[in-house]
């Protein structure tokens, strides 16, 4: 379930966000068993404060 906590997204914005979530879930579901999880490109490559 997705809950909008703040703001008032348009139907188009909400559809775009859900499309991203669905695509990510499909990519994970289609990974062969034992395969490493896809790298999360949204996360920083170095720990915060390590620079």
HELIX and SHEET records of a PDB file:
HELIX    1   1 UNK A   11  UNK A   29  1                                  19    
END                                                                             
